[in-house]
Amino acid sequence: MATVTRGAAVVVVAASLAAGLAACGERNPGGGGERGRQESGFEVGLLLPDKQVARWESFDRPLMERRVRELCGDCRLEAVNAQNDVAVQQQQMDSMITRGVGAIILTAVDATAIHSSVERAEEAGIPVVAYDRLAEGPVSAYVSFDNRQVGREQGEALLRALDERGGDQIVMVNGSPTDPNTALFREGALSVLEGEVDILREYDTPGWISRFAYGNVTAAVADLGPEEIHGVLAANDSVAAGTVAALRAARIDPLPPVTGQDAELAALQRIVAGTQYQTVYKPYEDEARPAAELAVALTRGEPLDDIARDRVATDGADDIPAVLATPVSVTVDDIEDTVVRDGLVTIDQLCTRRFEDDCRRAGLLD
């Protein structure tokens, strides 16, 4: 059974990862692979999963590019995006292995399918940092948010909304089944919701794509009736966008509370307008910065203890160095003190002409 240790707390990671990560017991996570380490002039490969979720290209990529340059002036980050295609990501990773990059930061489209590519990277002496999603195979380090806490934040927000508005019947619209975080988000949410609500329907959303969420929620409304859905646990903001569109197409008024994740601009505007209740803000620098630092340290063969203070362990394997950042729940009352304060969005970006009246009601504009 895979576990994440954080101080005295233990977080259980999906058991299916145990076999893939067992190979890590045979290598030194602070020293990378077998080939000699480089001090400067190397390249870090970044494999992003899709463009459906705005954060990857808008925040994670530039934050890591900047940190790599800060740590190594003549090094560079080479980023590619698989656009939700498993085969494309495998080809991209194989290309980086062939070119001999110093390290790879990987956000897997499919955590299981990428296993063989991670093994090839280890054979070539190229350390892999699993980013945001724990890929199977002999990864050298892992950086993410506390993904069960993300689900708990969503569940707690939905319960507060149901307490305020009444009702206890919900639909769960989960994330992509190929993303190992989906199970963690769900487990966190259920730890809060079970025994408190009646879950009428539950769906997965392949690739986190909005149109699939739209179709599932449309089916739920048709099956259950518009009055029976009192709230929707939507796993991220892309899922929430499809959910809200389906509810509005069914002319449900008022809309039931809908959760989200990623604090995308469109989602924040929906929250201001009252069509989405909540999102989970994940301060991306808290994730991107240590990922870049781990990749550079692994390429140089430096110890990771000062960067990775958490651990991911599997049966029969050494602990894998990990960084687990803290997510933040955001509703309309929290926007100014979270995402605006931290510079994720500005008031001007948020309160365009279309949302000016909503922003005034929310106290964001005079």
Buried (B, 14 or more C-beta within 10 A) or exposed (E): EBBBBEEEEEBEBBEEBBBBBBBBBEBBBBBBBEEEBBEEEBBBBBBBBBEBBBBBBBBBBBBBBBBBBEBBEEBBBBBBBBBBBBEBBBBBBBEBBEEEBBBBBBBBBBBBBBBBBBBBBBEBBBBBBBBBBBBBBBBBBBBBBBBBBBBBBBBBBBBBBBEEEEBBBBBBBBBBEBBBBBBBBBBBBBEBBEEEBEBBBBBBBEBBBBBBBBBBBBBBBEEBEBEBBBBBBBBBBBBBBBBBBBBEEBEBEEBBBBBBBBBBBBBBBBBBBBBBBBBBBBBBBBBBBBBBBBBBBBBBBBEBEEBBBBBBBBEEBBBBBBBBBEBBBBBBEBBBEBBBEBEBBEEEEBBEEEBEEBBEEBEBBE
